[in-house]
Amino acid sequence: MPNPSFIRAAAVVLASLGYFAKQCVADEIIVRLDQPVYVVSGPGDVVTAQVLIDGNADRQGLQPVSDGLFSAGLKILFDDRKATVDSKANVIVKRELDYFGFSAPALVSTTPSGEVSIHGNISQADVPLKLYQGSVLGSVRMTNRATAVDRYPLTLDFGRNLGPNEDFFVDGKGITRDASIRFIPSEVVVAEAPAQGDLDGDGTVGVQDIELLSGAVQTRIDPGQYDLTGDNQVNYDDLQLLIEGPEYLNTWIGDADLDGQFTTTDFVTVFVAGLYETGSPASWNQGDWNGDGIFDTSDFVGAFVSGGYEVGPRPAVAAVPEPNSLIFLAVGLLFLWHRRSLSI
């Protein structure tokens, strides 16, 4: 039979091991930037990166360091050919840590070689000391130099060149936490410039962008995004520019299948959808060519006034036929279509 004393001792050891294992997990301190990826479009774009400290990586959300933070010293490294931090004015240290020694400001250094260093601590003139309990250590504003398509890392490390101090993260009990710090890098991605009229951000201009703009025409929302003409209104003029503009789709009102031409094929496409004069919601490829959300005679009138029927791809500058003759032609085609439908 096992000795009861031995069992009690073993239980204490196991409990202690479990406690220390939990402490090891909880003691890991994550220092990272607020975004894993910062997306810019080209030179001159600004990235503002916040430095965050997370004292419990196994928990959801940011947790400050236990017992508060007395001092923090770190640096951000990046490719100086692809980004720059023009001056120390672009580096902001969290107010509670904006001291070095007994006075402000914190010790901040920027170098042309792509390095920003911060070493700050709470004010030692305050008695008792007001330890920092937050999650944001500071922020850095950098200007992108790289062109599309490119990417480069933003790396975090200890600020080892900031002076005689060898301890970089010290908590409120005076314990150095450097061995617990784990830095997580981020990345700047210089994306390809979006296509003109790419309202849904999928990299192309197509039916979905037309539908988004048509919806905006009907509701008059988001003039900043959908006001292509720049007149502070969202209306048919914007839709017409998206369809006809050389810098956009450069096709014709009536080009239901967006193949670059307005032909009888487009009539077949929209009539097969079966929504003509039903009052039911219709999309661009179902005959709604004026952005009002339904398919009726007014869509044909607008399409023929546009002047692209059976003339081939749209040139850079299109000659517009006389509107009256086009309207008569549109009405005639509708009559012939209905006559053919009735004879079947």
C-alpha positions as CSV (number, residue, x, y, z in Angstrom):
1,M,0.0,0.0,0.0
2,P,1.5,3.4,-1.0
3,N,2.7,5.6,1.8
4,P,0.1,8.5,2.4
5,S,3.0,11.0,2.9
6,F,4.4,10.0,-0.4
7,I,1.0,10.5,-2.1
8,R,0.6,14.0,-0.5
9,A,4.2,15.0,-1.6
10,A,3.5,13.8,-5.1
11,A,0.3,15.8,-5.3
12,V,2.1,18.9,-4.1
13,V,4.8,18.4,-6.8
14,L,2.2,17.8,-9.6
15,A,0.2,20.9,-8.5
16,S,3.4,23.0,-8.4
17,L,4.4,21.8,-11.9
18,G,0.9,22.6,-13.2
19,Y,1.1,26.1,-11.6
20,F,4.5,26.8,-13.1
21,A,3.4,25.6,-16.5
22,K,0.5,28.0,-16.4
23,Q,2.8,30.8,-15.3
24,C,5.2,30.1,-18.2
25,V,2.3,30.4,-20.7
26,A,0.9,33.5,-19.0
27,D,4.4,35.1,-18.7
28,E,5.0,35.2,-22.5
29,I,4.7,38.8,-23.6
30,I,3.8,39.5,-27.2
31,V,5.0,42.8,-28.7
32,R,3.6,43.5,-32.2
33,L,2.1,46.1,-34.5
34,D,-1.6,46.8,-34.7
35,Q,-1.9,45.3,-38.2
36,P,-0.2,42.2,-39.6
37,V,-0.3,43.8,-43.1
38,Y,-0.5,47.4,-44.1
39,V,-1.7,48.0,-47.7
40,V,-0.6,51.1,-49.7
41,S,-0.8,51.9,-53.3
42,G,2.4,53.7,-54.1
43,P,5.1,56.2,-53.1
44,G,4.0,58.9,-50.7
45,D,1.4,56.8,-49.0
46,V,1.6,56.9,-45.2
47,V,1.7,53.9,-42.8
48,T,0.9,54.7,-39.2
49,A,1.8,51.7,-37.1
50,Q,0.9,51.3,-33.4
51,V,3.1,49.2,-31.2
52,L,1.1,46.9,-28.9
53,I,2.0,44.9,-25.9
54,D,0.0,41.8,-25.1
55,G,0.8,40.1,-21.7
56,N,-1.3,37.0,-22.2
57,A,-1.0,35.5,-25.7
58,D,-3.3,32.6,-24.8
59,R,-6.2,34.9,-24.1
60,Q,-8.4,36.8,-26.5
61,G,-7.7,40.5,-26.8
62,L,-4.9,42.7,-25.5
63,Q,-3.8,42.3,-22.0
64,P,-1.3,44.7,-20.3
65,V,1.8,43.3,-18.5
66,S,1.0,42.0,-15.1
67,D,2.1,44.5,-12.3
68,G,2.2,47.3,-14.9
69,L,5.1,48.4,-16.9
70,F,8.0,50.6,-15.7
71,S,10.0,50.9,-18.9
72,A,10.0,49.7,-22.5
73,G,12.9,49.8,-25.0
74,L,12.4,48.6,-28.6
75,K,13.1,49.4,-32.2
76,I,11.3,49.0,-35.6
77,L,13.5,48.0,-38.6
78,F,12.5,48.4,-42.2
79,D,14.1,48.6,-45.7
80,D,15.2,52.2,-46.0
81,R,15.0,52.0,-49.8
82,K,11.3,51.3,-49.5
83,A,10.2,53.5,-46.5
84,T,11.3,56.4,-44.5
85,V,10.6,58.1,-41.1
86,D,11.5,61.7,-41.8
87,S,11.9,62.9,-38.2
88,K,11.4,62.1,-34.5
89,A,8.2,64.2,-34.7
90,N,6.7,61.1,-36.5
91,V,7.3,58.9,-33.5
92,I,4.8,59.2,-30.6
93,V,5.4,57.5,-27.3
94,K,2.4,56.7,-25.1
95,R,2.1,59.6,-22.6
96,E,2.7,57.6,-19.5
97,L,5.9,56.2,-20.9
98,D,7.1,59.5,-22.4
99,Y,10.0,59.9,-20.0
100,F,13.7,59.0,-19.9
101,G,15.1,59.1,-16.4
102,F,13.3,61.8,-14.4
103,S,12.1,64.0,-17.2
104,A,10.4,64.0,-20.6
105,P,10.6,63.2,-23.4
106,A,11.4,59.5,-24.0
107,L,14.6,58.7,-25.8
108,V,13.7,58.4,-29.5
109,S,16.1,57.9,-32.4
110,T,15.5,57.7,-36.2
111,T,18.2,56.8,-38.7
112,P,18.4,57.0,-42.5
113,S,19.3,53.3,-42.5
114,G,15.7,52.2,-41.7
115,E,15.6,52.1,-37.9
116,V,13.3,53.8,-35.3
117,S,14.2,53.3,-31.6
118,I,12.2,54.1,-28.6
119,H,13.2,53.9,-24.9
120,G,10.8,55.3,-22.4
121,N,9.7,54.8,-18.8
122,I,7.1,56.2,-16.4
123,S,7.9,59.4,-14.6
124,Q,10.2,58.6,-11.6
125,A,9.3,62.0,-10.1
126,D,5.8,60.7,-9.2
127,V,5.6,59.2,-5.7
128,P,4.1,56.7,-5.7
129,L,5.0,55.6,-9.2
130,K,2.2,55.6,-11.6
131,L,2.9,52.4,-13.6
132,Y,1.7,52.0,-17.2
133,Q,-1.2,49.5,-17.4
134,G,-2.2,50.0,-21.1
135,S,-1.6,48.1,-24.3
136,V,-0.3,50.8,-26.7
137,L,3.4,51.6,-26.3
138,G,3.5,54.2,-29.1
139,S,3.2,54.8,-32.8
140,V,5.4,55.4,-35.8
141,R,4.3,57.3,-39.0
142,M,6.4,56.2,-42.0
143,T,6.2,57.2,-45.7
144,N,6.2,54.5,-48.3
145,R,8.8,54.8,-51.1
146,A,8.1,51.5,-52.9
147,T,6.1,51.2,-56.1
148,A,3.5,48.5,-57.0
149,V,3.8,45.5,-56.8
150,D,6.1,45.1,-53.8
151,R,6.2,44.2,-50.1
152,Y,8.6,44.6,-47.3
153,P,8.7,43.6,-43.6
154,L,8.5,45.8,-40.5
155,T,10.6,44.0,-37.8
156,L,10.5,44.6,-34.0
157,D,13.5,44.1,-31.7
158,F,15.0,45.4,-28.5
159,G,16.4,49.0,-28.7
160,R,19.9,47.9,-27.9
161,N,21.6,51.1,-29.1
162,L,19.7,53.5,-26.9
163,G,22.2,54.0,-24.1
164,P,23.7,52.2,-21.1
165,N,20.5,50.5,-20.0
166,E,20.6,46.8,-20.6
167,D,17.1,46.1,-19.4
168,F,14.5,46.9,-22.0
169,F,11.2,45.8,-20.5
170,V,10.9,46.1,-16.8
171,D,7.6,45.6,-14.9
172,G,6.2,47.4,-11.9
173,K,7.9,45.1,-9.5
174,G,11.3,45.9,-11.0
175,I,11.6,42.5,-12.7
176,T,13.2,42.4,-16.1
177,R,10.9,40.8,-18.6
178,D,13.2,40.7,-21.6
179,A,13.4,36.9,-21.6
180,S,9.6,36.8,-21.9
181,I,9.3,39.1,-24.9
182,R,8.4,37.7,-28.3
183,F,8.3,40.1,-31.2
184,I,5.9,39.5,-34.1
185,P,6.8,41.2,-37.4
186,S,4.3,42.9,-39.8
187,E,4.5,43.6,-43.5
188,V,3.8,46.5,-45.9
189,V,2.2,45.5,-49.2
190,V,2.3,47.9,-52.1
191,A,-0.7,46.8,-54.1
192,E,-1.4,47.4,-57.7
193,A,-3.5,50.5,-58.3
194,P,-7.2,49.6,-58.6
195,A,-8.8,49.7,-62.0
196,Q,-10.9,52.8,-62.8
197,G,-14.5,52.0,-61.8
198,D,-13.6,48.9,-59.8
199,L,-16.2,49.7,-57.2
200,D,-16.2,46.2,-55.5
201,G,-12.4,46.0,-55.3
202,D,-12.1,42.6,-57.1
203,G,-9.5,43.9,-59.5
204,T,-11.8,44.1,-62.6
205,V,-14.6,46.3,-63.8
206,G,-17.7,44.4,-64.7
207,V,-21.4,43.7,-64.1
208,Q,-21.0,43.7,-60.3
209,D,-19.6,47.3,-60.5
210,I,-22.5,48.3,-62.7
211,E,-25.0,46.9,-60.2
212,L,-23.3,48.7,-57.3
213,L,-23.5,52.0,-59.2
214,S,-27.1,51.4,-60.3
215,G,-28.0,50.7,-56.7
216,A,-26.4,54.0,-55.7
217,V,-28.3,55.8,-58.5
218,Q,-31.5,54.5,-57.0
219,T,-30.7,55.3,-53.4
220,R,-28.4,58.4,-53.9
221,I,-25.9,57.0,-51.4
222,D,-22.1,57.1,-51.2
223,P,-21.4,60.1,-53.5
224,G,-17.7,60.0,-52.6
225,Q,-17.2,56.5,-54.0
226,Y,-19.8,56.4,-56.8
227,D,-19.7,60.1,-58.0
228,L,-17.5,59.3,-61.0
229,T,-18.4,62.7,-62.7
230,G,-17.3,64.7,-59.6
231,D,-20.5,66.8,-59.5
232,N,-21.4,65.7,-55.9
233,Q,-24.4,63.7,-57.2
234,V,-25.0,60.0,-58.0
235,N,-27.2,59.7,-61.1
236,Y,-27.4,58.3,-64.6
237,D,-24.5,60.5,-65.7
238,D,-22.2,58.4,-63.5
239,L,-23.6,55.2,-64.8
240,Q,-23.2,56.4,-68.4
241,L,-19.6,57.4,-67.7
242,L,-18.8,54.0,-66.2
243,I,-20.2,52.3,-69.3
244,E,-19.0,54.6,-72.0
245,G,-15.9,56.3,-70.6
246,P,-12.6,55.4,-72.3
247,E,-11.0,55.1,-68.9
248,Y,-13.7,52.8,-67.7
249,L,-15.6,50.0,-69.7
250,N,-15.5,52.0,-73.0
251,T,-18.5,50.2,-74.4
252,W,-22.2,51.1,-75.2
253,I,-25.4,51.5,-73.3
254,G,-27.2,48.3,-74.3
255,D,-24.1,46.1,-74.3
256,A,-25.8,43.5,-72.0
257,D,-23.0,40.9,-72.2
258,L,-20.2,43.5,-72.0
259,D,-18.4,42.1,-75.1
260,G,-17.6,45.6,-76.3
261,Q,-20.5,45.8,-78.8
262,F,-24.2,46.5,-78.9
263,T,-25.8,44.0,-81.2
264,T,-28.9,41.8,-81.6
265,T,-27.2,39.3,-79.3
266,D,-27.7,41.7,-76.5
267,F,-31.5,41.9,-77.3
268,V,-31.6,38.1,-77.2
269,T,-29.8,38.1,-73.8
270,V,-32.2,40.5,-72.1
271,F,-35.4,39.1,-73.6
272,V,-34.5,35.6,-72.6
273,A,-34.4,36.9,-69.0
274,G,-38.1,37.5,-69.3
275,L,-38.3,40.7,-67.3
276,Y,-39.4,43.2,-69.9
277,E,-42.3,45.4,-68.6
278,T,-42.9,43.1,-65.7
279,G,-41.9,45.7,-63.1
280,S,-39.7,43.0,-61.4
281,P,-36.1,44.0,-60.4
282,A,-33.7,43.6,-63.3
283,S,-29.9,43.8,-63.6
284,W,-27.7,45.2,-66.4
285,N,-27.6,41.9,-68.2
286,Q,-31.4,41.5,-67.8
287,G,-32.2,44.8,-69.5
288,D,-31.8,47.6,-66.9
289,W,-29.6,49.9,-68.9
290,N,-30.5,53.2,-67.2
291,G,-30.0,52.2,-63.6
292,D,-33.6,52.5,-62.4
293,G,-33.7,48.8,-61.4
294,I,-36.3,47.6,-63.9
295,F,-36.4,46.7,-67.7
296,D,-38.8,48.8,-69.8
297,T,-39.1,50.9,-72.9
298,S,-37.0,53.7,-71.4
299,D,-33.9,51.3,-71.4
300,F,-34.2,50.9,-75.1
301,V,-34.6,54.6,-75.7
302,G,-31.5,55.3,-73.7
303,A,-29.5,52.6,-75.5
304,F,-30.4,53.8,-79.0
305,V,-29.8,57.4,-78.1
306,S,-26.3,56.3,-77.1
307,G,-25.8,55.4,-80.8
308,G,-23.9,52.2,-80.5
309,Y,-26.3,49.7,-82.1
310,E,-24.5,47.5,-84.7
311,V,-21.6,50.0,-85.1
312,G,-18.9,47.7,-83.5
313,P,-16.6,48.5,-80.6
314,R,-16.7,51.9,-79.2
315,P,-14.0,54.3,-80.5
316,A,-12.3,56.8,-78.3
317,V,-14.6,59.6,-79.5
318,A,-18.0,58.4,-80.8
319,A,-20.2,60.3,-83.2
320,V,-23.8,60.4,-81.9
321,P,-26.6,59.9,-84.4
322,E,-29.7,62.1,-84.4
323,P,-31.7,61.1,-81.3
324,N,-35.1,61.2,-83.0
325,S,-34.2,58.7,-85.7
326,L,-32.8,56.4,-83.1
327,I,-35.9,56.5,-81.0
328,F,-38.0,55.6,-84.0
329,L,-35.6,52.7,-84.7
330,A,-35.9,51.5,-81.1
331,V,-39.7,51.6,-81.2
332,G,-39.7,49.8,-84.6
333,L,-37.4,47.0,-83.3
334,L,-39.7,46.5,-80.2
335,F,-42.7,46.3,-82.5
336,L,-41.0,43.7,-84.7
337,W,-39.9,41.7,-81.6
338,H,-43.4,41.6,-80.2
339,R,-44.9,40.7,-83.6
340,R,-42.5,37.8,-83.9
341,S,-43.3,36.7,-80.4
342,L,-47.0,36.7,-81.1
343,S,-46.6,34.7,-84.3
344,I,-44.6,31.9,-82.5
